[in-house]
Structures are given as structure tokens and as C-alpha cells.
Amino acid sequence: MSDKVIVVREESAAWKVLKIAVIGLVGLAAVGGTGVLLARDQMARHQSELFSPHPLRRLAALGYLRAHPDVDNVLLLRDYVAWEARPMLRKRANAILAGMEEYLAAEESIERA
């Protein structure tokens, strides 16, 4: 009869915690990345809907434009303000337009200095 000894090693508590932490971080990164991609997709979709017949889509397009100040968007917002019939959306667009113009003026003065 042969006597074989089988050694079973138990994982230490620290190793278990480390594995759980790594799995949690990978999961969190995956969920965060997916959320960022979905948000970016929604914003890009709504960017082109500034003149949509749906007010919520126009509001989403304004939100997109607010985050992208440039001269083309200023011109676009000026056209939109003249076109928009709803006072709430027109007021929001005017506020975004004023902020963009202020930002671009400050950026231009910095470049000249």
C-alpha cells in the first residue's frame, strides 16, 4: 500500500480580498465604459436634431451644442433662436449662445496676448 500525501492549500484571506477587488474593478470599468459609450451615442444622435419637430430632441441637441463651443455652432444657434417658437427652448438657446460667444471672445483675447 502506498501512502500518498495530498497537500491542499487554502487561499489566504488577503488573496481572496484581492481577487474580489480586481474582479470588482474590472466590472466597474466595463460598466463605466459602456455608460460613456451610450451617452456619447445619444449625444451624437441628438446633435443633428436641433430642428426636429420633437421639443425633447431639440433640448438634447442644445445640450450637445453647449458642450461644443465653436463659431459654426454660434451661427447655427443664431438661426435656431430665430426659428424656435417655444419660449423655454428659445430662452435656453439664447443662454447657451451667450455663453458660447463669451467663451469664444475670451479664447480669442488669450490667443492675441
N, C-alpha and C positions, 0 to 999 in steps of 0.2 A: 504494500500500500504506500502510495506516495503522498507525502504531506506538502501541499502547496499552500502558500500563504497569499491571500489576496489583500492588497492594501487599497483601501478606499479613502480617498482624500476628501474631506469636506471643504467646501469653499468657505473662506473666511467671511465674516460679516462685512468687512470693508470692501472685499471684492464684489459681493452681491450688491452693495450700495452703489459702487462704481458702475457696474453693468446696468443697473436700473437708471442711473443718471445719464449715461451715454445714450441708452435707448430713448429716454425722455427727451433729451436734447435733439436727437435726430428726428424724432416725431414732431417736436415743436418747430424745427427748421422746415420740415416738409409742409406742415400746416401753414406756417407763415409765408413760405414761398408761394404756395397755392393761392393764398389770400391776396398777395401782392399781384400775382398774375391776373386773377379775376378782377380786381379793382382797376388795373391798367386796361384790361379788355373793355370793361364797362365805360371807362372814361373815353377811350378811343372810339367806341361805338357812338357815344353821345356827342362827340366833338362835331360831327357832321350834321347834327340835328338842331342847330341853332334856329333854323327857320321851319321847324317841324310844326304840324298842326296841334301837337300834344304839348301842353304847357309844362308838364314834368320833364319831358325830354329837353325842352328849351332851357329849363332850370339846370339840368345836368350839364348841358353844353356850356352854360355860363360858368358853372363850377370848373369845368375843364379849362376854359379860356382864362379864368382868373389865375390859374397856376402857370400860364404860359404867356407872359407879357412880351409882346414884340410889336413892331409898327404895323404889320399886317393885321394882327388881332385888334389893334386900336381902330383901324379903318373898318374892319368887319363889325366891331361893336357900335361904331357910329351909325352904320347902315341899319343894324339891328334896332337900336334905340329909336330911329325914325320909323321903323316898320312895326315894332311891338305895340299891340293895342292894350295889353293888360298893364295897369299901373304898377302892380307889385313887381312884375318882371322888368318893366322899363326902369323902375327905381333901382333895382338890383344891378341891372346892366350899367346904369349911369354911375353907380358907386364903383363897380369894377373898372369902368372906363377911366374914372378919375384917378383911381389907384394906379392903373397902368401908365397913364400919362405922367403922373408924379414920379413913378419908378423910372420910366424911360428918360425923363428930364434929369433926374439925379444921376443916372448912369452916364448920360451924355456929358454932364458937367464934370464928372470924375474922369472921363476919358480925355477931356480938354485940358485938365490940370496937369 
